[in-house]
Structure formats: structure tokens, C-alpha cells
Amino acid sequence: MRAEELKQIHRELAVAIEQQQRINQQISEGKISLAQLTAAYLELQCLIPLLQRVLPELERCSQVHRD
């Protein structure tokens, strides 16, 4: 995996975490519909753990291939 691809995955994870924080804020302010909340929740529940699990392994593989 190339360094650019790893950087893109890092960016996607950061965006997903920011989105999760915005949703939490909207929930606390009562400014989100149930449909929006459900869709965002389902997306983030899959995306964030996947990226967190895969990213370290991809980084290790990338380091091995560079050495």
C-alpha cells in the first residue's frame, strides 16, 4: 500500500470521527431527525471500527515493504 493511500485512510477516519462528534452535538441540541441519526449511526458503526482495525495493519505492511 502506498503512502498516499494510507494518508487517505487516515483522512477518512478523521472525517468519520468528526462526523460522529457533530452528530453527538446535534443529538445533545435536539437538532437531528431520527432518519438522519439512524443513517449516520449505521454508517459510522461500520466505518470507524473497520478503519481503526485495518489501518495499523496497513501501516505495518507499508513499513515492511519500504525497508
mmCIF file as Biopython writes it, N, C-alpha, C and O atoms, coordinates in Angstrom:
data_model
#
loop_
_atom_site.group_PDB
_atom_site.id
_atom_site.type_symbol
_atom_site.label_atom_id
_atom_site.label_alt_id
_atom_site.label_comp_id
_atom_site.label_asym_id
_atom_site.label_entity_id
_atom_site.label_seq_id
_atom_site.pdbx_PDB_ins_code
_atom_site.Cartn_x
_atom_site.Cartn_y
_atom_site.Cartn_z
_atom_site.occupancy
_atom_site.B_iso_or_equiv
_atom_site.auth_seq_id
_atom_site.auth_asym_id
_atom_site.pdbx_PDB_model_num
ATOM 1   N N  . MET A ? 1  ? 0.849   -1.173 0.000  1.0 0.0 1  A 1 
ATOM 2   C CA . MET A ? 1  ? 0.000   0.000  0.000  1.0 0.0 1  A 1 
ATOM 3   C C  . MET A ? 1  ? 0.891   1.230  0.000  1.0 0.0 1  A 1 
ATOM 4   O O  . MET A ? 1  ? 1.866   1.313  0.746  1.0 0.0 1  A 1 
ATOM 5   N N  . ARG A ? 2  ? 0.543   2.166  -0.835 1.0 0.0 2  A 1 
ATOM 6   C CA . ARG A ? 2  ? 1.339   3.383  -0.966 1.0 0.0 2  A 1 
ATOM 7   C C  . ARG A ? 2  ? 1.041   4.360  0.167  1.0 0.0 2  A 1 
ATOM 8   O O  . ARG A ? 2  ? -0.011  4.311  0.804  1.0 0.0 2  A 1 
ATOM 9   N N  . ALA A ? 3  ? 2.000   5.241  0.391  1.0 0.0 3  A 1 
ATOM 10  C CA . ALA A ? 3  ? 1.865   6.241  1.452  1.0 0.0 3  A 1 
ATOM 11  C C  . ALA A ? 3  ? 0.642   7.118  1.228  1.0 0.0 3  A 1 
ATOM 12  O O  . ALA A ? 3  ? -0.033  7.490  2.188  1.0 0.0 3  A 1 
ATOM 13  N N  . GLU A ? 4  ? 0.344   7.458  -0.036 1.0 0.0 4  A 1 
ATOM 14  C CA . GLU A ? 4  ? -0.828  8.301  -0.319 1.0 0.0 4  A 1 
ATOM 15  C C  . GLU A ? 4  ? -2.117  7.590  0.092  1.0 0.0 4  A 1 
ATOM 16  O O  . GLU A ? 4  ? -3.050  8.212  0.601  1.0 0.0 4  A 1 
ATOM 17  N N  . GLU A ? 5  ? -2.152  6.279  -0.138 1.0 0.0 5  A 1 
ATOM 18  C CA . GLU A ? 5  ? -3.348  5.516  0.227  1.0 0.0 5  A 1 
ATOM 19  C C  . GLU A ? 5  ? -3.529  5.476  1.742  1.0 0.0 5  A 1 
ATOM 20  O O  . GLU A ? 5  ? -4.649  5.586  2.242  1.0 0.0 5  A 1 
ATOM 21  N N  . LEU A ? 6  ? -2.432  5.320  2.464  1.0 0.0 6  A 1 
ATOM 22  C CA . LEU A ? 6  ? -2.507  5.338  3.926  1.0 0.0 6  A 1 
ATOM 23  C C  . LEU A ? 6  ? -2.960  6.699  4.429  1.0 0.0 6  A 1 
ATOM 24  O O  . LEU A ? 6  ? -3.761  6.787  5.360  1.0 0.0 6  A 1 
ATOM 25  N N  . LYS A ? 7  ? -2.451  7.755  3.818  1.0 0.0 7  A 1 
ATOM 26  C CA . LYS A ? 7  ? -2.867  9.102  4.212  1.0 0.0 7  A 1 
ATOM 27  C C  . LYS A ? 7  ? -4.354  9.297  3.958  1.0 0.0 7  A 1 
ATOM 28  O O  . LYS A ? 7  ? -5.046  9.925  4.759  1.0 0.0 7  A 1 
ATOM 29  N N  . GLN A ? 8  ? -4.845  8.762  2.848  1.0 0.0 8  A 1 
ATOM 30  C CA . GLN A ? 8  ? -6.271  8.873  2.534  1.0 0.0 8  A 1 
ATOM 31  C C  . GLN A ? 8  ? -7.108  8.144  3.577  1.0 0.0 8  A 1 
ATOM 32  O O  . GLN A ? 8  ? -8.154  8.644  3.989  1.0 0.0 8  A 1 
ATOM 33  N N  . ILE A ? 9  ? -6.666  6.984  4.002  1.0 0.0 9  A 1 
ATOM 34  C CA . ILE A ? 9  ? -7.395  6.235  5.028  1.0 0.0 9  A 1 
ATOM 35  C C  . ILE A ? 9  ? -7.389  7.010  6.335  1.0 0.0 9  A 1 
ATOM 36  O O  . ILE A ? 9  ? -8.406  7.065  7.027  1.0 0.0 9  A 1 
ATOM 37  N N  . HIS A ? 10 ? -6.252  7.611  6.683  1.0 0.0 10 A 1 
ATOM 38  C CA . HIS A ? 10 ? -6.182  8.453  7.884  1.0 0.0 10 A 1 
ATOM 39  C C  . HIS A ? 10 ? -7.186  9.600  7.788  1.0 0.0 10 A 1 
ATOM 40  O O  . HIS A ? 10 ? -7.886  9.902  8.755  1.0 0.0 10 A 1 
ATOM 41  N N  . ARG A ? 11 ? -7.253  10.237 6.621  1.0 0.0 11 A 1 
ATOM 42  C CA . ARG A ? 11 ? -8.198  11.348 6.434  1.0 0.0 11 A 1 
ATOM 43  C C  . ARG A ? 11 ? -9.639  10.867 6.570  1.0 0.0 11 A 1 
ATOM 44  O O  . ARG A ? 11 ? -10.462 11.537 7.193  1.0 0.0 11 A 1 
ATOM 45  N N  . GLU A ? 12 ? -9.946  9.711  5.991  1.0 0.0 12 A 1 
ATOM 46  C CA . GLU A ? 12 ? -11.303 9.176  6.078  1.0 0.0 12 A 1 
ATOM 47  C C  . GLU A ? 12 ? -11.682 8.874  7.520  1.0 0.0 12 A 1 
ATOM 48  O O  . GLU A ? 12 ? -12.812 9.132  7.937  1.0 0.0 12 A 1 
ATOM 49  N N  . LEU A ? 13 ? -10.747 8.333  8.275  1.0 0.0 13 A 1 
ATOM 50  C CA . LEU A ? 13 ? -11.006 8.065  9.685  1.0 0.0 13 A 1 
ATOM 51  C C  . LEU A ? 13 ? -11.231 9.367  10.439 1.0 0.0 13 A 1 
ATOM 52  O O  . LEU A ? 13 ? -12.147 9.454  11.257 1.0 0.0 13 A 1 
ATOM 53  N N  . ALA A ? 14 ? -10.413 10.376 10.179 1.0 0.0 14 A 1 
ATOM 54  C CA . ALA A ? 14 ? -10.574 11.671 10.845 1.0 0.0 14 A 1 
ATOM 55  C C  . ALA A ? 14 ? -11.926 12.290 10.507 1.0 0.0 14 A 1 
ATOM 56  O O  . ALA A ? 14 ? -12.591 12.842 11.383 1.0 0.0 14 A 1 
ATOM 57  N N  . VAL A ? 15 ? -12.334 12.202 9.247  1.0 0.0 15 A 1 
ATOM 58  C CA . VAL A ? 15 ? -13.635 12.739 8.833  1.0 0.0 15 A 1 
ATOM 59  C C  . VAL A ? 15 ? -14.762 11.988 9.529  1.0 0.0 15 A 1 
ATOM 60  O O  . VAL A ? 15 ? -15.727 12.600 9.988  1.0 0.0 15 A 1 
ATOM 61  N N  . ALA A ? 16 ? -14.647 10.676 9.609  1.0 0.0 16 A 1 
ATOM 62  C CA . ALA A ? 16 ? -15.686 9.880  10.260 1.0 0.0 16 A 1 
ATOM 63  C C  . ALA A ? 16 ? -15.800 10.230 11.740 1.0 0.0 16 A 1 
ATOM 64  O O  . ALA A ? 16 ? -16.904 10.322 12.276 1.0 0.0 16 A 1 
ATOM 65  N N  . ILE A ? 17 ? -14.676 10.423 12.391 1.0 0.0 17 A 1 
ATOM 66  C CA . ILE A ? 17 ? -14.691 10.788 13.812 1.0 0.0 17 A 1 
ATOM 67  C C  . ILE A ? 17 ? -15.285 12.181 13.996 1.0 0.0 17 A 1 
ATOM 68  O O  . ILE A ? 17 ? -16.056 12.404 14.929 1.0 0.0 17 A 1 
ATOM 69  N N  . GLU A ? 18 ? -14.934 13.121 13.115 1.0 0.0 18 A 1 
ATOM 70  C CA . GLU A ? 18 ? -15.526 14.463 13.178 1.0 0.0 18 A 1 
ATOM 71  C C  . GLU A ? 18 ? -17.034 14.396 12.964 1.0 0.0 18 A 1 
ATOM 72  O O  . GLU A ? 18 ? -17.795 15.086 13.642 1.0 0.0 18 A 1 
ATOM 73  N N  . GLN A ? 19 ? -17.454 13.570 12.027 1.0 0.0 19 A 1 
ATOM 74  C CA . GLN A ? 19 ? -18.886 13.416 11.768 1.0 0.0 19 A 1 
ATOM 75  C C  . GLN A ? 19 ? -19.588 12.856 13.004 1.0 0.0 19 A 1 
ATOM 76  O O  . GLN A ? 19 ? -20.678 13.299 13.367 1.0 0.0 19 A 1 
ATOM 77  N N  . GLN A ? 20 ? -18.957 11.889 13.634 1.0 0.0 20 A 1 
ATOM 78  C CA . GLN A ? 20 ? -19.530 11.316 14.846 1.0 0.0 20 A 1 
ATOM 79  C C  . GLN A ? 20 ? -19.664 12.388 15.929 1.0 0.0 20 A 1 
ATOM 80  O O  . GLN A ? 20 ? -20.669 12.423 16.639 1.0 0.0 20 A 1 
ATOM 81  N N  . GLN A ? 21 ? -18.679 13.247 16.063 1.0 0.0 21 A 1 
ATOM 82  C CA . GLN A ? 21 ? -18.729 14.315 17.062 1.0 0.0 21 A 1 
ATOM 83  C C  . GLN A ? 21 ? -19.828 15.326 16.740 1.0 0.0 21 A 1 
ATOM 84  O O  . GLN A ? 21 ? -20.522 15.794 17.642 1.0 0.0 21 A 1 
ATOM 85  N N  . ARG A ? 22 ? -19.993 15.668 15.451 1.0 0.0 22 A 1 
ATOM 86  C CA . ARG A ? 22 ? -21.069 16.585 15.046 1.0 0.0 22 A 1 
ATOM 87  C C  . ARG A ? 22 ? -22.438 15.976 15.344 1.0 0.0 22 A 1 
ATOM 88  O O  . ARG A ? 22 ? -23.344 16.661 15.818 1.0 0.0 22 A 1 
ATOM 89  N N  . ILE A ? 23 ? -22.572 14.706 15.067 1.0 0.0 23 A 1 
ATOM 90  C CA . ILE A ? 23 ? -23.843 14.029 15.336 1.0 0.0 23 A 1 
ATOM 91  C C  . ILE A ? 23 ? -24.128 14.042 16.832 1.0 0.0 23 A 1 
ATOM 92  O O  . ILE A ? 23 ? -25.257 14.302 17.248 1.0 0.0 23 A 1 
ATOM 93  N N  . ASN A ? 24 ? -23.119 13.763 17.636 1.0 0.0 24 A 1 
ATOM 94  C CA . ASN A ? 24 ? -23.304 13.800 19.088 1.0 0.0 24 A 1 
ATOM 95  C C  . ASN A ? 24 ? -23.756 15.185 19.537 1.0 0.0 24 A 1 
ATOM 96  O O  . ASN A ? 24 ? -24.622 15.308 20.403 1.0 0.0 24 A 1 
ATOM 97  N N  . GLN A ? 25 ? -23.170 16.233 18.947 1.0 0.0 25 A 1 
ATOM 98  C CA . GLN A ? 25 ? -23.562 17.602 19.277 1.0 0.0 25 A 1 
ATOM 99  C C  . GLN A ? 25 ? -25.010 17.853 18.867 1.0 0.0 25 A 1 
ATOM 100 O O  . GLN A ? 25 ? -25.783 18.422 19.638 1.0 0.0 25 A 1 
ATOM 101 N N  . GLN A ? 26 ? -25.382 17.430 17.653 1.0 0.0 26 A 1 
ATOM 102 C CA . GLN A ? 26 ? -26.752 17.620 17.178 1.0 0.0 26 A 1 
ATOM 103 C C  . GLN A ? 26 ? -27.749 16.866 18.054 1.0 0.0 26 A 1 
ATOM 104 O O  . GLN A ? 26 ? -28.855 17.347 18.299 1.0 0.0 26 A 1 
ATOM 105 N N  . ILE A ? 27 ? -27.360 15.701 18.518 1.0 0.0 27 A 1 
ATOM 106 C CA . ILE A ? 27 ? -28.233 14.929 19.405 1.0 0.0 27 A 1 
ATOM 107 C C  . ILE A ? 27 ? -28.456 15.704 20.696 1.0 0.0 27 A 1 
ATOM 108 O O  . ILE A ? 27 ? -29.588 15.846 21.160 1.0 0.0 27 A 1 
ATOM 109 N N  . SER A ? 28 ? -27.363 16.205 21.272 1.0 0.0 28 A 1 
ATOM 110 C CA . SER A ? 28 ? -27.490 16.918 22.543 1.0 0.0 28 A 1 
ATOM 111 C C  . SER A ? 28 ? -28.299 18.196 22.398 1.0 0.0 28 A 1 
ATOM 112 O O  . SER A ? 28 ? -28.929 18.643 23.357 1.0 0.0 28 A 1 
ATOM 113 N N  . GLU A ? 29 ? -28.287 18.794 21.199 1.0 0.0 29 A 1 
ATOM 114 C CA . GLU A ? 29 ? -29.060 20.011 20.950 1.0 0.0 29 A 1 
ATOM 115 C C  . GLU A ? 29 ? -30.456 19.711 20.407 1.0 0.0 29 A 1 
ATOM 116 O O  . GLU A ? 29 ? -31.258 20.627 20.223 1.0 0.0 29 A 1 
ATOM 117 N N  . GLY A ? 30 ? -30.751 18.446 20.152 1.0 0.0 30 A 1 
ATOM 118 C CA . GLY A ? 30 ? -32.055 18.074 19.609 1.0 0.0 30 A 1 
ATOM 119 C C  . GLY A ? 30 ? -32.261 18.535 18.181 1.0 0.0 30 A 1 
ATOM 120 O O  . GLY A ? 30 ? -33.389 18.829 17.786 1.0 0.0 30 A 1 
ATOM 121 N N  . LYS A ? 31 ? -31.188 18.605 17.394 1.0 0.0 31 A 1 
ATOM 122 C CA . LYS A ? 31 ? -31.263 19.150 16.037 1.0 0.0 31 A 1 
ATOM 123 C C  . LYS A ? 31 ? -31.037 18.090 14.959 1.0 0.0 31 A 1 
ATOM 124 O O  . LYS A ? 31 ? -30.502 18.409 13.897 1.0 0.0 31 A 1 
ATOM 125 N N  . ILE A ? 32 ? -31.424 16.862 15.200 1.0 0.0 32 A 1 
ATOM 126 C CA . ILE A ? 32 ? -31.218 15.812 14.202 1.0 0.0 32 A 1 
ATOM 127 C C  . ILE A ? 32 ? -32.465 14.936 14.155 1.0 0.0 32 A 1 
ATOM 128 O O  . ILE A ? 32 ? -33.036 14.591 15.189 1.0 0.0 32 A 1 
ATOM 129 N N  . SER A ? 33 ? -32.872 14.588 12.955 1.0 0.0 33 A 1 
ATOM 130 C CA . SER A ? 33 ? -34.059 13.740 12.818 1.0 0.0 33 A 1 
ATOM 131 C C  . SER A ? 33 ? -33.682 12.284 13.084 1.0 0.0 33 A 1 
ATOM 132 O O  . SER A ? 33 ? -32.512 11.907 13.011 1.0 0.0 33 A 1 
ATOM 133 N N  . LEU A ? 34 ? -34.671 11.493 13.386 1.0 0.0 34 A 1 
ATOM 134 C CA . LEU A ? 34 ? -34.427 10.078 13.646 1.0 0.0 34 A 1 
ATOM 135 C C  . LEU A ? 34 ? -33.858 9.388  12.404 1.0 0.0 34 A 1 
ATOM 136 O O  . LEU A ? 34 ? -32.971 8.543  12.523 1.0 0.0 34 A 1 
ATOM 137 N N  . ALA A ? 35 ? -34.351 9.735  11.232 1.0 0.0 35 A 1 
ATOM 138 C CA . ALA A ? 35 ? -33.848 9.124  9.995  1.0 0.0 35 A 1 
ATOM 139 C C  . ALA A ? 35 ? -32.376 9.478  9.769  1.0 0.0 35 A 1 
ATOM 140 O O  . ALA A ? 35 ? -31.576 8.617  9.403  1.0 0.0 35 A 1 
ATOM 141 N N  . GLN A ? 36 ? -32.020 10.753 9.990  1.0 0.0 36 A 1 
ATOM 142 C CA . GLN A ? 36 ? -30.625 11.175 9.832  1.0 0.0 36 A 1 
ATOM 143 C C  . GLN A ? 36 ? -29.739 10.463 10.848 1.0 0.0 36 A 1 
ATOM 144 O O  . GLN A ? 36 ? -28.650 9.991  10.522 1.0 0.0 36 A 1 
ATOM 145 N N  . LEU A ? 37 ? -30.214 10.397 12.052 1.0 0.0 37 A 1 
ATOM 146 C CA . LEU A ? 37 ? -29.457 9.758  13.117 1.0 0.0 37 A 1 
ATOM 147 C C  . LEU A ? 37 ? -29.235 8.283  12.821 1.0 0.0 37 A 1 
ATOM 148 O O  . LEU A ? 37 ? -28.126 7.772  12.980 1.0 0.0 37 A 1 
ATOM 149 N N  . THR A ? 38 ? -30.276 7.607  12.394 1.0 0.0 38 A 1 
ATOM 150 C CA . THR A ? 38 ? -30.169 6.183  12.096 1.0 0.0 38 A 1 
ATOM 151 C C  . THR A ? 38 ? -29.173 5.928  10.974 1.0 0.0 38 A 1 
ATOM 152 O O  . THR A ? 38 ? -28.319 5.048  11.088 1.0 0.0 38 A 1 
ATOM 153 N N  . ALA A ? 39 ? -29.276 6.686  9.898  1.0 0.0 39 A 1 
ATOM 154 C CA . ALA A ? 39 ? -28.372 6.500  8.756  1.0 0.0 39 A 1 
ATOM 155 C C  . ALA A ? 39 ? -26.921 6.766  9.148  1.0 0.0 39 A 1 
ATOM 156 O O  . ALA A ? 39 ? -26.030 5.981  8.824  1.0 0.0 39 A 1 
ATOM 157 N N  . ALA A ? 40 ? -26.692 7.863  9.839  1.0 0.0 40 A 1 
ATOM 158 C CA . ALA A ? 40 ? -25.332 8.215  10.244 1.0 0.0 40 A 1 
ATOM 159 C C  . ALA A ? 40 ? -24.773 7.196  11.229 1.0 0.0 40 A 1 
ATOM 160 O O  . ALA A ? 40 ? -23.611 6.802  11.135 1.0 0.0 40 A 1 
ATOM 161 N N  . TYR A ? 41 ? -25.600 6.778  12.162 1.0 0.0 41 A 1 
ATOM 162 C CA . TYR A ? 41 ? -25.163 5.812  13.166 1.0 0.0 41 A 1 
ATOM 163 C C  . TYR A ? 41 ? -24.731 4.505  12.507 1.0 0.0 41 A 1 
ATOM 164 O O  . TYR A ? 41 ? -23.671 3.966  12.825 1.0 0.0 41 A 1 
ATOM 165 N N  . LEU A ? 42 ? -25.543 4.004  11.601 1.0 0.0 42 A 1 
ATOM 166 C CA . LEU A ? 42 ? -25.217 2.744  10.938 1.0 0.0 42 A 1 
ATOM 167 C C  . LEU A ? 42 ? -23.925 2.855  10.130 1.0 0.0 42 A 1 
ATOM 168 O O  . LEU A ? 42 ? -23.098 1.944  10.140 1.0 0.0 42 A 1 
ATOM 169 N N  . GLU A ? 43 ? -23.761 3.966  9.439  1.0 0.0 43 A 1 
ATOM 170 C CA . GLU A ? 43 ? -22.545 4.166  8.649  1.0 0.0 43 A 1 
ATOM 171 C C  . GLU A ? 43 ? -21.314 4.224  9.543  1.0 0.0 43 A 1 
ATOM 172 O O  . GLU A ? 43 ? -20.312 3.561  9.274  1.0 0.0 43 A 1 
ATOM 173 N N  . LEU A ? 44 ? -21.392 5.008  10.595 1.0 0.0 44 A 1 
ATOM 174 C CA . LEU A ? 44 ? -20.235 5.184  11.468 1.0 0.0 44 A 1 
ATOM 175 C C  . LEU A ? 44 ? -19.931 3.933  12.280 1.0 0.0 44 A 1 
ATOM 176 O O  . LEU A ? 44 ? -18.766 3.642  12.549 1.0 0.0 44 A 1 
ATOM 177 N N  . GLN A ? 45 ? -20.953 3.194  12.672 1.0 0.0 45 A 1 
ATOM 178 C CA . GLN A ? 45 ? -20.738 1.973  13.442 1.0 0.0 45 A 1 
ATOM 179 C C  . GLN A ? 45 ? -19.954 0.946  12.640 1.0 0.0 45 A 1 
ATOM 180 O O  . GLN A ? 45 ? -19.254 0.116  13.220 1.0 0.0 45 A 1 
ATOM 181 N N  . CYS A ? 46 ? -20.058 0.986  11.338 1.0 0.0 46 A 1 
ATOM 182 C CA . CYS A ? 46 ? -19.292 0.079  10.481 1.0 0.0 46 A 1 
ATOM 183 C C  . CYS A ? 46 ? -17.938 0.669  10.110 1.0 0.0 46 A 1 
ATOM 184 O O  . CYS A ? 46 ? -16.916 -0.016 10.163 1.0 0.0 46 A 1 
ATOM 185 N N  . LEU A ? 47 ? -17.939 1.925  9.740  1.0 0.0 47 A 1 
ATOM 186 C CA . LEU A ? 47 ? -16.749 2.554  9.174  1.0 0.0 47 A 1 
ATOM 187 C C  . LEU A ? 47 ? -15.627 2.762  10.182 1.0 0.0 47 A 1 
ATOM 188 O O  . LEU A ? 47 ? -14.486 2.382  9.920  1.0 0.0 47 A 1 
ATOM 189 N N  . ILE A ? 48 ? -15.927 3.348  11.309 1.0 0.0 48 A 1 
ATOM 190 C CA . ILE A ? 48 ? -14.871 3.693  12.264 1.0 0.0 48 A 1 
ATOM 191 C C  . ILE A ? 48 ? -14.151 2.448  12.791 1.0 0.0 48 A 1 
ATOM 192 O O  . ILE A ? 48 ? -12.921 2.416  12.752 1.0 0.0 48 A 1 
ATOM 193 N N  . PRO A ? 49 ? -14.855 1.427  13.279 1.0 0.0 49 A 1 
ATOM 194 C CA . PRO A ? 49 ? -14.125 0.243  13.754 1.0 0.0 49 A 1 
ATOM 195 C C  . PRO A ? 49 ? -13.310 -0.440 12.652 1.0 0.0 49 A 1 
ATOM 196 O O  . PRO A ? 49 ? -12.210 -0.934 12.897 1.0 0.0 49 A 1 
ATOM 197 N N  . LEU A ? 50 ? -13.861 -0.460 11.446 1.0 0.0 50 A 1 
ATOM 198 C CA . LEU A ? 50 ? -13.129 -1.063 10.333 1.0 0.0 50 A 1 
ATOM 199 C C  . LEU A ? 50 ? -11.828 -0.319 10.077 1.0 0.0 50 A 1 
ATOM 200 O O  . LEU A ? 50 ? -10.767 -0.937 9.974  1.0 0.0 50 A 1 
ATOM 201 N N  . LEU A ? 51 ? -11.901 0.990  9.974  1.0 0.0 51 A 1 
ATOM 202 C CA . LEU A ? 51 ? -10.694 1.776  9.723  1.0 0.0 51 A 1 
ATOM 203 C C  . LEU A ? 51 ? -9.699  1.654  10.871 1.0 0.0 51 A 1 
ATOM 204 O O  . LEU A ? 51 ? -8.494  1.563  10.639 1.0 0.0 51 A 1 
ATOM 205 N N  . GLN A ? 52 ? -10.189 1.651  12.095 1.0 0.0 52 A 1 
ATOM 206 C CA . GLN A ? 52 ? -9.293  1.539  13.242 1.0 0.0 52 A 1 
ATOM 207 C C  . GLN A ? 52 ? -8.611  0.175  13.286 1.0 0.0 52 A 1 
ATOM 208 O O  . GLN A ? 52 ? -7.464  0.068  13.720 1.0 0.0 52 A 1 
ATOM 209 N N  . ARG A ? 53 ? -9.300  -0.849 12.846 1.0 0.0 53 A 1 
ATOM 210 C CA . ARG A ? 53 ? -8.735  -2.190 12.850 1.0 0.0 53 A 1 
ATOM 211 C C  . ARG A ? 53 ? -7.753  -2.386 11.690 1.0 0.0 53 A 1 
ATOM 212 O O  . ARG A ? 53 ? -6.696  -2.992 11.867 1.0 0.0 53 A 1 
ATOM 213 N N  . VAL A ? 54 ? -8.095  -1.884 10.524 1.0 0.0 54 A 1 
ATOM 214 C CA . VAL A ? 54 ? -7.312  -2.125 9.318  1.0 0.0 54 A 1 
ATOM 215 C C  . VAL A ? 54 ? -6.090  -1.216 9.224  1.0 0.0 54 A 1 
ATOM 216 O O  . VAL A ? 54 ? -5.034  -1.647 8.762  1.0 0.0 54 A 1 
ATOM 217 N N  . LEU A ? 55 ? -6.219  0.007  9.647  1.0 0.0 55 A 1 
ATOM 218 C CA . LEU A ? 55 ? -5.148  0.985  9.474  1.0 0.0 55 A 1 
ATOM 219 C C  . LEU A ? 55 ? -3.815  0.554  10.090 1.0 0.0 55 A 1 
ATOM 220 O O  . LEU A ? 55 ? -2.797  0.648  9.404  1.0 0.0 55 A 1 
ATOM 221 N N  . PRO A ? 56 ? -3.759  0.089  11.338 1.0 0.0 56 A 1 
ATOM 222 C CA . PRO A ? 56 ? -2.459  -0.318 11.891 1.0 0.0 56 A 1 
ATOM 223 C C  . PRO A ? 56 ? -1.795  -1.435 11.078 1.0 0.0 56 A 1 
ATOM 224 O O  . PRO A ? 56 ? -0.581  -1.423 10.872 1.0 0.0 56 A 1 
ATOM 225 N N  . GLU A ? 57 ? -2.593  -2.389 10.625 1.0 0.0 57 A 1 
ATOM 226 C CA . GLU A ? 57 ? -2.033  -3.479 9.829  1.0 0.0 57 A 1 
ATOM 227 C C  . GLU A ? 57 ? -1.495  -2.967 8.495  1.0 0.0 57 A 1 
ATOM 228 O O  . GLU A ? 57 ? -0.426  -3.385 8.050  1.0 0.0 57 A 1 
ATOM 229 N N  . LEU A ? 58 ? -2.230  -2.073 7.868  1.0 0.0 58 A 1 
ATOM 230 C CA . LEU A ? 58 ? -1.770  -1.499 6.606  1.0 0.0 58 A 1 
ATOM 231 C C  . LEU A ? 58 ? -0.481  -0.710 6.795  1.0 0.0 58 A 1 
ATOM 232 O O  . LEU A ? 58 ? 0.417   -0.757 5.954  1.0 0.0 58 A 1 
ATOM 233 N N  . GLU A ? 59 ? -0.398  0.014  7.903  1.0 0.0 59 A 1 
ATOM 234 C CA . GLU A ? 59 ? 0.820   0.780  8.176  1.0 0.0 59 A 1 
ATOM 235 C C  . GLU A ? 59 ? 2.009   -0.149 8.404  1.0 0.0 59 A 1 
ATOM 236 O O  . GLU A ? 59 ? 3.113   0.132  7.935  1.0 0.0 59 A 1 
ATOM 237 N N  . ARG A ? 60 ? 1.792   -1.253 9.120  1.0 0.0 60 A 1 
ATOM 238 C CA . ARG A ? 60 ? 2.878   -2.215 9.344  1.0 0.0 60 A 1 
ATOM 239 C C  . ARG A ? 60 ? 3.349   -2.806 8.016  1.0 0.0 60 A 1 
ATOM 240 O O  . ARG A ? 60 ? 4.549   -2.909 7.765  1.0 0.0 60 A 1 
ATOM 241 N N  . CYS A ? 61 ? 2.409   -3.186 7.181  1.0 0.0 61 A 1 
ATOM 242 C CA . CYS A ? 61 ? 2.756   -3.746 5.863  1.0 0.0 61 A 1 
ATOM 243 C C  . CYS A ? 61 ? 3.516   -2.727 5.028  1.0 0.0 61 A 1 
ATOM 244 O O  . CYS A ? 61 ? 4.469   -3.070 4.330  1.0 0.0 61 A 1 
ATOM 245 N N  . SER A ? 62 ? 3.096   -1.503 5.104  1.0 0.0 62 A 1 
ATOM 246 C CA . SER A ? 62 ? 3.748   -0.444 4.344  1.0 0.0 62 A 1 
ATOM 247 C C  . SER A ? 62 ? 5.189   -0.256 4.815  1.0 0.0 62 A 1 
ATOM 248 O O  . SER A ? 62 ? 6.088   -0.059 3.998  1.0 0.0 62 A 1 
ATOM 249 N N  . GLN A ? 63 ? 5.409   -0.317 6.122  1.0 0.0 63 A 1 
ATOM 250 C CA . GLN A ? 63 ? 6.762   -0.177 6.672  1.0 0.0 63 A 1 
ATOM 251 C C  . GLN A ? 63 ? 7.652   -1.329 6.216  1.0 0.0 63 A 1 
ATOM 252 O O  . GLN A ? 63 ? 8.812   -1.114 5.866  1.0 0.0 63 A 1 
ATOM 253 N N  . VAL A ? 64 ? 7.121   -2.540 6.219  1.0 0.0 64 A 1 
ATOM 254 C CA . VAL A ? 64 ? 7.891   -3.717 5.819  1.0 0.0 64 A 1 
ATOM 255 C C  . VAL A ? 64 ? 8.319   -3.595 4.362  1.0 0.0 64 A 1 
ATOM 256 O O  . VAL A ? 64 ? 9.454   -3.922 4.014  1.0 0.0 64 A 1 
ATOM 257 N N  . HIS A ? 65 ? 7.419   -3.130 3.522  1.0 0.0 65 A 1 
ATOM 258 C CA . HIS A ? 65 ? 7.730   -3.022 2.098  1.0 0.0 65 A 1 
ATOM 259 C C  . HIS A ? 65 ? 8.718   -1.895 1.803  1.0 0.0 65 A 1 
ATOM 260 O O  . HIS A ? 65 ? 9.430   -1.945 0.801  1.0 0.0 65 A 1 
ATOM 261 N N  . ARG A ? 66 ? 8.766   -0.893 2.655  1.0 0.0 66 A 1 
ATOM 262 C CA . ARG A ? 66 ? 9.715   0.209  2.453  1.0 0.0 66 A 1 
ATOM 263 C C  . ARG A ? 66 ? 11.126  -0.186 2.857  1.0 0.0 66 A 1 
ATOM 264 O O  . ARG A ? 66 ? 12.106  0.305  2.297  1.0 0.0 66 A 1 
ATOM 265 N N  . ASP A ? 67 ? 11.219  -1.084 3.841  1.0 0.0 67 A 1 
ATOM 266 C CA . ASP A ? 67 ? 12.548  -1.479 4.370  1.0 0.0 67 A 1 
ATOM 267 C C  . ASP A ? 67 ? 13.300  -2.385 3.440  1.0 0.0 67 A 1 
ATOM 268 O O  . ASP A ? 67 ? 14.419  -2.795 3.748  1.0 0.0 67 A 1 
#
